[in-house]
Amino acid sequence: MLATVPPWKSASEYRQFSNRLKPTCKVMEALVESGLVQAIGVSNFSVRQIEELLQFINIVPAVNSVELHPFWRQGELVKFCQLKGIHVSAHTPLGVPVSTKGMSDSGSGSEDEPGTPRITFRRSKFVHSPC
């Protein structure tokens, strides 16, 4: 079972989300205890959010799924999760496709950063099928 952090526009939206997180986590913990799910996971949680979560949850999340790739390594978050025993799962491990020259959609850096391998994708006019 996965709890995902939505983007918010103001501090009050964050407080509202935080207030809804407690009962949601308690229900998720009950599902683990009843054997209906094996683990709890979170998505896009920051160090601060995980610290807040750990103050009231009894079962530590098994995984935090975050955007993680050569242009956005999130070292502090990865180290924090490792210390707490939370596996970090990378979504978009090859980065976000470049929308403008030199800048990814996430604003995380140039595509020509030294030492980073270049991966290109080519679209085919044919539909590929497993059959």
Residue, then its C-alpha position, 0 to 999 in steps of 0.5 A: m500500500l502506497a501513500t503519495v505526496p501531492p504537490w501543494k500550493s500553500a502552507s495550509e494545503y500542507r497542513q491539511f495533507s498532514n492532518r489527513l496522513k495520520p488516519t490514513c497511516k493508521v488504516m494502512e498499519a491495520l491492513v499490515e497487522s491483519g495480513l491483507v498487505q505485506a508492507i507500507g510504502v510512500s512516494n515522493f516523501s522528503v526527509r522532513q515528511i518522513e521525520e514527521l511520519l515516523q513520529f506517529i507511525n509504528i510500522v516504518p515504511a518499506v520503500n520511498s519511491v522518488e525521482l532519482h537519476p544522474f541529474w537529480r541524485q537526492g543524496e541527503l534523502v537517500k542517506f536518510c532513508q538508508l539510516k532508517g531502513i527504508h528502501v529507495s526506489a527510483h522512478t524515471p531512473l533515466g531522467v525526464p525527457v529534455s523539453t528545451k535544449g539543456m534543461s530537463d522538465s524537472g529543472s534538474g540540469s543540463e543534458d550534457e553534464p560531464g561524465t553522464p552517459r547520453i541515451t537517445f530514443r528513436r521513435s519507430k513508425f512501426v507498431h511493435s508487438p510481442c507476437 
